[in-house]
Amino acid sequence: MNEIIGFAAVIVSIFAGMLFNNSRFNTIEARFSSIDTRLDRMQADLSQFYRDLGRHDAKIESLEKKAS
């Protein structure tokens, strides 16, 4: 009888550990999702920045040619 109780305690603790780890993985996954969202926004901002920088570079070159 004691063996069955000991075995049941081990099984219950294993299941509890699995549930606890699963909840922690969900938390970590949510954090990574948040980071991915921020990185996507930063990438979009950088793309816009380089697009504007290219336009300004072209305008500066045009003005330099006119000044020469």
C-alpha positions as CSV (number, residue, x, y, z in Angstrom):
1,M,0.0,0.0,0.0
2,N,2.8,2.4,0.8
3,E,4.4,1.7,-2.6
4,I,1.2,2.8,-4.3
5,I,1.0,6.0,-2.3
6,G,4.6,6.8,-3.0
7,F,4.1,6.1,-6.7
8,A,1.0,8.2,-6.8
9,A,2.9,11.1,-5.1
10,V,5.6,10.9,-7.7
11,I,3.1,10.9,-10.6
12,V,1.2,13.9,-9.1
13,S,4.4,15.8,-8.6
14,I,5.4,15.1,-12.2
15,F,2.1,16.3,-13.5
16,A,2.3,19.4,-11.3
17,G,5.7,20.2,-12.7
18,M,4.6,19.8,-16.2
19,L,1.7,22.2,-15.7
20,F,4.0,24.7,-14.0
21,N,6.5,24.6,-16.8
22,N,3.8,24.9,-19.4
23,S,2.5,28.1,-17.8
24,R,6.1,29.5,-17.7
25,F,6.5,28.7,-21.4
26,N,3.3,30.6,-22.2
27,T,4.6,33.6,-20.4
28,I,7.9,33.5,-22.2
29,E,6.1,33.1,-25.5
30,A,4.0,36.2,-24.8
31,R,7.2,38.2,-24.0
32,F,8.8,37.1,-27.3
33,S,5.7,38.0,-29.2
34,S,5.9,41.5,-27.7
35,I,9.5,41.8,-28.6
36,D,8.8,40.6,-32.2
37,T,6.1,43.3,-32.5
38,R,8.5,46.0,-31.4
39,L,11.2,44.8,-33.8
40,D,8.7,44.9,-36.6
41,R,7.8,48.5,-35.8
42,M,11.5,49.4,-35.6
43,Q,12.2,47.8,-39.0
44,A,9.3,49.8,-40.5
45,D,10.7,53.0,-39.0
46,L,14.2,52.3,-40.3
47,S,12.8,51.5,-43.7
48,Q,11.0,54.9,-43.7
49,F,14.2,56.6,-42.5
50,Y,16.4,55.2,-45.2
51,R,13.7,56.0,-47.8
52,D,13.6,59.6,-46.6
53,L,17.4,59.7,-46.4
54,G,17.7,58.6,-50.0
55,R,15.3,61.4,-51.1
56,H,17.2,64.0,-49.2
57,D,20.5,62.7,-50.6
58,A,19.1,63.1,-54.1
59,K,17.9,66.6,-53.4
60,I,21.3,67.6,-51.9
61,E,23.1,66.3,-55.0
62,S,20.7,68.3,-57.2
63,L,21.4,71.5,-55.2
64,E,25.2,70.9,-55.3
65,K,25.0,70.5,-59.1
66,K,23.0,73.8,-59.4
67,A,25.5,75.6,-57.1
68,S,28.5,74.4,-59.2
